[in-house]
Amino acid sequence: MSCVFCDIVRGEAPASFVHQDEDVVAFLDIRPFTTGHLLVVPRAHAVGLGDLDEDLGAKLWRIAQRLGGALRRSGLRCDGVNLFLADGAAAFQEVFHFHLHVIPRFRGDRVRLRAKPRTPDRGELDQVAAAVRDAGL
């Protein structure tokens, strides 16, 4: 099965890199929400969050944090930053190689995540918390 991010990591597909090390690459998204929208990607193929080694996962988030700061200092329009992870098709993942979006934000940028939040009662919240706790870390 072909993976465009694996192709990029191997140098077989083009990318505009902002970071490269032995474990992680970061490059500009070719379909950006805003100018400067970055993707932080492990070199090793991992479909989703559950497939990542914990240390590598932590490294990906550290690099994303640093890149968020770099975006703010870059001179690009960036008054804020969203870090976004789509883990699985139901969460809008389109490329099934783990990637973390680093999205520069500014007022009026038209980027939206539309949802209608609800207000569960404390009993439901406690039940959900127990289910997650019982699943273990």
C-alpha positions in Angstrom: 0.0 0.0 0.0 1.4 3.4 -1.0 1.7 6.1 1.6 2.4 9.7 0.5 4.1 10.6 3.8 6.4 7.6 3.6 7.2 8.8 0.0 8.0 12.2 1.4 10.2 10.8 4.2 12.2 8.7 1.6 12.6 11.7 -0.7 10.4 10.2 -3.4 7.8 12.9 -3.2 8.4 16.7 -2.9 7.9 18.6 0.3 8.8 22.0 1.7 10.6 21.0 4.9 10.9 23.2 8.0 12.4 20.4 10.3 14.2 17.2 9.8 15.9 14.9 12.3 16.5 11.2 12.6 12.9 10.5 13.9 10.7 13.4 12.7 10.1 15.6 9.7 7.8 18.7 9.4 6.8 20.3 6.2 4.2 22.6 4.8 0.7 21.2 4.1 -0.1 21.3 0.3 -3.8 22.0 1.2 -3.3 24.6 4.0 -6.1 26.0 6.1 -3.9 29.1 6.5 -0.5 30.2 5.2 2.2 28.4 7.2 0.0 25.3 8.0 2.5 22.6 8.9 2.4 18.8 9.3 4.7 17.1 11.9 5.3 13.4 10.8 7.3 10.5 12.2 9.7 9.0 9.8 8.6 5.5 10.8 5.2 4.6 9.4 2.5 4.6 12.2 -1.2 4.8 11.2 -2.4 6.5 14.3 -1.8 7.6 17.9 -2.0 4.1 19.3 0.7 2.9 16.9 3.3 5.4 18.2 6.0 4.6 20.7 5.3 7.0 23.7 8.8 8.6 23.5 8.3 9.3 19.8 4.8 10.7 20.4 6.2 13.0 23.0 8.9 14.2 20.6 6.3 14.9 17.9 4.4 17.1 20.3 7.6 18.9 21.5 8.5 19.7 17.9 5.0 20.9 17.2 5.2 23.2 20.2 8.5 24.6 19.0 7.1 25.1 15.5 4.1 26.9 16.9 6.5 29.4 18.5 8.5 29.7 15.2 5.3 30.5 13.3 4.6 33.3 15.8 8.1 34.7 15.3 8.2 34.2 11.5 6.5 37.3 10.3 3.6 35.3 8.9 0.1 36.2 10.0 -0.1 34.3 13.2 -1.9 35.5 16.3 -2.5 32.0 17.7 -1.9 28.4 16.9 -4.0 25.3 16.8 -2.5 21.8 17.2 -4.8 19.3 15.6 -4.6 15.5 15.5 -7.1 13.6 13.4 -6.8 10.0 14.7 -9.0 7.7 12.6 -11.5 8.2 9.8 -14.2 9.3 12.2 -11.9 12.1 13.4 -11.3 13.3 9.8 -8.0 11.5 9.2 -7.4 11.4 5.5 -3.8 10.2 5.2 -3.3 7.1 7.3 0.2 8.0 8.5 0.2 9.8 11.9 0.5 13.5 11.4 0.0 16.5 13.7 -1.2 19.7 12.2 0.3 23.0 13.4 -2.1 25.7 12.1 -1.3 29.4 12.4 -4.5 31.3 13.3 -5.7 34.9 13.1 -9.0 36.7 13.6 -11.2 36.3 10.5 -9.2 33.3 9.0 -12.4 31.4 8.4 -11.1 28.1 9.9 -13.9 26.5 11.9 -14.6 23.3 13.7 -18.3 23.2 13.9 -19.9 21.3 16.8 -22.9 21.7 19.1 -21.6 21.1 22.6 -24.0 19.5 25.1 -24.1 19.7 28.9 -24.0 16.3 30.5 -24.9 15.9 34.1 -22.2 15.1 36.7 -23.4 11.4 36.9 -22.7 10.9 33.2 -19.4 12.7 33.5 -18.4 10.5 36.4 -19.4 7.3 34.5 -17.3 8.3 31.5 -14.4 9.2 33.7 -14.6 5.8 35.3 -14.7 4.0 31.9 -11.5 5.8 30.8 -9.8 5.2 34.1 -10.7 1.5 34.1 -9.2 1.2 30.6 -5.9 2.1 32.1 -3.0 4.1 30.9 
